[in-house]
Amino acid sequence: MKLFEYTAYQGELNGVIDKFMMLHRWQVGFIRVFSAPDNMITVQLFYRDDKHEPETAGVLS
């Protein structure tokens, strides 16, 4: 499982939506959503990928 983590203001979660839309249903493990300080939200997306290089959290591949 790989982790994609994204923190943004509530209205600016386009990055995690873009990442989620690139995945197939079988690749998605689970999604966690946390409340962060200053009216922000952190989203953690755990997914399966056949790439061998590690994913950098918070950076779109």
DARASUL-V134140 format. One record per run of one state. SS is the DSSP state (H for helix, E for strand, L for the rest). FROM is the first residue (numbers start at 1). TO is the last residue. If there is no record, write none. Layout:
ss:from:to
SS:FROM:TO
SS:FROM:TO
//
This chain:
ss:from:to
L:1:1
E:2:9
L:10:13
H:14:21
L:22:24
H:25:27
E:28:36
L:37:39
E:40:47
L:48:61
//
